[in-house]
Amino acid sequence: MAENKEEQKPRIKPIIEAADSLSLGISMVVAVLMGVGIGFILKNMTGLVWTLWIGVFIGIAAAVLNVYKAYSKQYKSYEELAKQPRYAIKKELQDDEDDEEDYGEKSR
């Protein structure tokens, strides 16, 4: 049974990562809808129309915050990936190019 669980891990992991990316879009919609709901409740409680717009702006701000958090998480994983030795060849190639002389000019 332990082998069966190990075989399932690679299949489930991409599904979870895809759902995490999908959840960003869903969380944006939910944040805006919740903000509209809060604004609608404030409008009904106070009778002022502009309180609806306060709720809308709160929802939009929450959606932007969700995007920023997702970006920060992805950037952190990118930084960790860039530190892996298998991707260090690009840096070595750039260092070699800097050390070479400029052969464009003819020397006498």
Secondary structure in CASP SS format (residue, H / E / C, confidence):
PFRMAT SS
TARGET T0000
AUTHOR 0000-0000-0000
METHOD secondary structure of the structure
MODEL  1
M C 1.00
A H 1.00
E H 1.00
N H 1.00
K H 1.00
E H 1.00
E H 1.00
Q H 1.00
K H 1.00
P H 1.00
R H 1.00
I H 1.00
K H 1.00
P H 1.00
I H 1.00
I H 1.00
E H 1.00
A H 1.00
A H 1.00
D H 1.00
S H 1.00
L H 1.00
S H 1.00
L H 1.00
G H 1.00
I H 1.00
S H 1.00
M H 1.00
V H 1.00
V H 1.00
A H 1.00
V H 1.00
L H 1.00
M H 1.00
G H 1.00
V H 1.00
G H 1.00
I H 1.00
G H 1.00
F H 1.00
I H 1.00
L H 1.00
K H 1.00
N H 1.00
M H 1.00
T H 1.00
G C 1.00
L C 1.00
V C 1.00
W H 1.00
T H 1.00
L H 1.00
W H 1.00
I H 1.00
G H 1.00
V H 1.00
F H 1.00
I H 1.00
G H 1.00
I H 1.00
A H 1.00
A H 1.00
A H 1.00
V H 1.00
L H 1.00
N H 1.00
V H 1.00
Y H 1.00
K H 1.00
A H 1.00
Y H 1.00
S H 1.00
K H 1.00
Q H 1.00
Y H 1.00
K H 1.00
S H 1.00
Y H 1.00
E H 1.00
E H 1.00
L H 1.00
A H 1.00
K C 1.00
Q C 1.00
P H 1.00
R H 1.00
Y H 1.00
A C 1.00
I H 1.00
K H 1.00
K H 1.00
E H 1.00
L H 1.00
Q H 1.00
D H 1.00
D H 1.00
E H 1.00
D H 1.00
D H 1.00
E C 1.00
E C 1.00
D C 1.00
Y C 1.00
G C 1.00
E C 1.00
K C 1.00
S C 1.00
R C 1.00
END
